[in-house]
Amino acid sequence: MSTRWRIIDTGLRSAAENMALNRALLEAHQQGRIPNTLRFLQFRPAALVGYHQSVVQELQEDYCRAQGVEIQRRITGGGAIYFDPGQLGWELYFNRRDLGRAEMAGISAAICEAAAAGLSKLGIAAQFRPRNDIEVEGRKISGTGGVFDGDSVLFQGTVLVDFDIEAMLRVLRIPAEKLSAHAIASARERVTCLRTLLGTAPDLAAVKGALRQGFGEGLGLHFEQAGLSEAEEALFAQALREIDDPEWIYLVDRPRQELPTLSVAYKAPGGLIRVEALVDDYKGRLAQILFTGDFFVNPKRLIADLEAHLRNVRLDEVPGRIREFFASREADMMLLTPEDFIHAFALLLEHREQAARQVGQ
């Protein structure tokens, strides 16, 4: 493996442009047309849902439109997030074996530890917190995540330089009672930013320099400044036409008014699993089941295939079908396991039985 990586800075862009660049660079790397790359990026105000999430369920669309907050869908998993120019994004594109680890959990740990070491050079005590956060004294300052395309990896993260918590809470679909002053204060106890820690927001060039140094020292890399290639520009133009489109943004469509009657959420170590299902009580079968949440899985079609595999299955056969499904496929799910999906389904059945008892009372 070459230890010389390219470094590019694509500056402040729209969410659609940044998502299109994600896809273009990942495709170009998978095709062997670009070297391993570190990219820095910034967003105009934007709300981004994870690949497996529904815009309608996760975001306050009316508020976003009124405030000029762009809505977009990431090509990676994870939860909904709010971006504005007060945050710095960083991304690594590389072969999954180039860091000496092939599974996402090990890759995540190596990269987050390097990023934390870099941020600590700014005068803060940053450290990696599994599964994919960087924290300072228990308060999150950076979230990360990744996706595979063949052997190519896109691993991305953010650094909260000067963060508007109130704006974030109003963009995400959070119950009104959680927008109280107490709730905002509680959020501040869990999340921090460089301006709060240092007393002033550092220059972005200093933050980029610290991260570059952290990745270089932690991963044994050397960086060379460059721009986008002609191949990347062509892939970017094609990707932008497809991503800056409602069909992509609402790819996972779960209208709130048409949600199935059965719905539960299970917080597994590998992420939140939200399960929604339609049950044919007369036949005792699962008519339809939907899994959404802030988890990371590769390949991306895994969840859609699982949902199809469980359609019209007898309720008592679902756990076995879930084990059968994962035993027959190669999947990278970080800390998520097949038993987590089985447990989430069991909670759904408990919820169904409780609802039935209440009706009978």
N, C-alpha and C positions, 0 to 999 in steps of 0.2 A: 504493500500500500504506500502511495505517495503521502508524505507528511505535509506537502505544500498544497494548500487549499486557496481557492479564490475567495475574495471578500467583495461584496457589492452593497451599495446603499441606495435603495430605490425611493427614499424620501417620503414626504407626506402625500398620500394618495387616497382615493375613494376605496370603500370596502370592496366593491366589485373588482377594481383594478388589482387590489392586493390578493383577493381570492384567485383571480385569473393568473396572476404571477405565481401563486402557489402551484397551481396545476401545471402551468407551462414549465417551470423549473423542474418539477418532479418528473414530468414526462420526458423532458430533455435529458435528465440524468439517467432515467431508466433506459433511454435509447443510446446511452453512451456518448452523448453529444456535448456534455459539459463536465467540468471537473467537480470534485467535492467543493461545496460552497457554503460560506457564512453570509447571510443576508440580514441587513438592518432595515426596518420599515416603520412607518407611522401611519395612523389612520385619521381621516376627518371623523367627526362624531358618528359612531356606528354601533349597531346592536347585531351580534353574530350568534346564530344558533349553531349547535353541533350538528354533524352530518345526520345523526339519528333522531334529531329533535324536530318538533313542530313549531313553526313561528307562532301560530295562533295560541298554542298552549304556553309558550315560554315568554312572549314579549307583549308589552303594551303597545300595540300597533298604532292606536290613535295618538298616544303621547309622542311616539317616535315621529310620526308624520307631522304633527303640530310643531315639534321642536327641530325638525330638519335632521333627525337622526336616521341615517341610512340603515336599512335592514338587509342582511345577507346571510347566506348559509356557508359554513366552512366545508372544506373537503375532508377535514379530520373530525374525530369524535369529540366527546367532552360536553360540558354544559354551556348554556348561553352566557355570553359575556358582553360587557360594554367597553368600547374603545373610544378614546378621544386623543387629541394631540399631546396630552399630558402623560401618555404611556409610550414606551419604546418597545417595539417588537423585534425579536431576533429569531432567526431560523437557520437550521443546518440541513443541508442536502448531502447525502453520502451513501455509500454501500453499507448494508447492514452488518457486514463482517469487518469493516475497516476499523472499528473501535474495539475489536477483540471479543465482541459479544454479539450473538445473533438474535436474542429474544428482547422484546421491548422493555421489560422491567429492568434488565441489566443495562441496556442502552440509556434508559431514562436516568438511572442512578448515576452513571458516569458523567453524563452531560450536566445534570443538575448540580452535582458536586463541583464541577469545573466552573459553572456559571456562578455558584455561590462564592467560590474562592475569588472570582473576578470582582463581584460586587463588594466583597469585603475590603477590597483595595480602596474603596471610596470612604472608608472609615466606619463601616457598619459591621455587625457580627452576623452575616448571612450564613445560612446552612440549609442543606437539603432535608426536606421532610417527606418521606414516602407517603403516597405513591408518586406524586409528581409536582410537589410544591417546593418553593424556596421561601424560607421564613427568617424573620429577625425577632428574636426573643418571643417566639410563639405567635407572631403576627405575620400573615402572608404578605409577601411583597412581589412574588412572581408565581404564575401558574404556567404549566407546560403540558405538552401532549405531542403525539406523533402518529404517523401513518406509514404503512409500507405500500410500495408499488413494485411488485417483483422483489428484487434485492435492494432497490433504492428506498431510502428513508427520508421523509420530511419530518424533522423534529423542531417544534417551535415553542417559543415562550414569550412572556411579556415582563417588563419591569415597570412597576408603578413609580413614576418620577414625581408627578403632582396629580393626585387622583381625586375626583369629585364623587364621593360616595353617594350623596343625595341623588345625583343624576343617574348613577347606576341603579339604585333602588327603584327609581321611577320608570326606568326603561324596562326592567325585568318584570314579569308578571308575578308580583308579590301582593298578598292581601293588604288592603288599606290599613288595617290595624298594625301591620308591621312597618309602616312608614312613620310611626310616631318618633318623637325626639329620642325616647328611650331606645327604640330599635336602632336608630341611626347611631346613637352612642355605642350600642352593643356591637354594631358592625365595625365601628372604628377600633374596638378592642380586638377584633380578629384580623383586620387588614391595616397595613400601613403603607407609607410611600417614602421616597427619599427626601422629599421636602420636610416631612414631619420629623424624620430621624436626624436630618442634618441641619435643620433650621432654615434652609433655603434650598430651592431646587437646583441641583447641579447642572452645568452645561451638558447638553446631550453628547457632545463630542467626548467629554470625560467619561460618561457612562459607557459609550461604545468602546472607548479605549480600554476601560476596565474589563469589560466582557471579552474583548479580543484577547487581552492578556490572560484572562482566566482560562479561556478555551485553549489557548496556545500552550500554556504551562500544564494544565490539567490533562489534556488529551495528546500532548506532544506534537502540536501542529505549528506550521508557519503559514502566514497569510500574505497574499499578494492582491493589491487593489486592482479591480477591473470593472468593466461594464457588462451590460447584457449583450449576448451574441445575436447575430442575425437569425439564427435558428430559434432562439428564445423569443425574439420579438415576433416572429411569425406564429409560434405556438401561443404566445400571449394574446395576439389579436384574435385568433380563433377561439381561445378559451373565454375571452371577454364577451364575445358575441353570445356565447351560450350561458355564461354565469350571470351577466347583467340582464336577467330575464326572469319574470315571475315563475315560469315553469321550473327553474332550478331552485329559486328561493323557497317555493312552497312544495318542494319535492316530497316531503313528508307532510301530508295534509291531514290534520286531526281537528276538524271544526269543533269548537267547544260545545255548540248546541247539539252536535250529533255524537257526542262521546258515548261509548258503550256504557251500560249501567254498572258493570262491574269494573272497579278500578282500584288498585292498591300500589303503593310504592315500597320498595325494600332497599335499604341502604346497605349494600354489600361492601366489603373491603375494597373491591375493585371499582366501585362507583354505584350511583343510584340507578336501580332498575324500576321503571314504571310499567305496570302490566295493566292492559285493558282487554276485556274479553266479552264476547257474545256467546252465551251458552244456550244450546237447544235443550231445555229441561225435559221435553217429552222424550227425546232420544237419548238423553244423558251424554251428549257429545259437545265438543268444543266447536262452535260454528266458526269463530274467528278469534285470533289472539294477536295483540300488538305489543311489542316490546320497544320502549323508548327510554331515554335517559342520558346521563352524562358519561357513559362508559366508553372505552376504547376497544374496538375489535378489528381484527384483520383476518381475512379480506372483508371489505365493507359490506358485501352482499350477504354476509353470514346471517345477519338478523332476519333479513327478508326470506332467506332460504329456510331458517328455523320456523318462522311464522307459517310458511307454506307447508312445511313438514307436519305441523300440528293441526292443520285445518281438518275438521270433521273427525277428529280422533276422540275415542271414548275418554271420559274424564279420568277414569282410573288407570288408563294406559299412558297418560301424558308424561309422567316422570320417566318411564321406561323409554318413551319415544325421544325425550330430550337427551338421555344418556346415549341412546342409539345414534342420534344425529351427530353429537360431538365426537363419538368414537370413530365415526366414518369420515371425518374431515380434519384437515390441518387448520388450526386456528391459533392466533396470538391474541390473548385477551387481557394482558397484563395480569392483575391480581384477580380478575373475574374467573369463576369456574362454572361448569355445568350445574353443579349443586346449587349455585346461587339462583339460577333460573328456576330450578325445581322448588327451591324454598320460596321464591317470589310467587310461583304458581300456587303453592300450598297456602300462602297467605290469602291469595285471591279466593280460594275455596272456603277458607275460614270466614272471610268477609261475606261470601254468598250465604253460608249457613246462618250467620248471625242475622243477616237481613231477612232470611226466611223465618227465623224464630220470632223476630219483631213483628212481622206481618201476621203470624199466627196468634200473637198475644191479644 
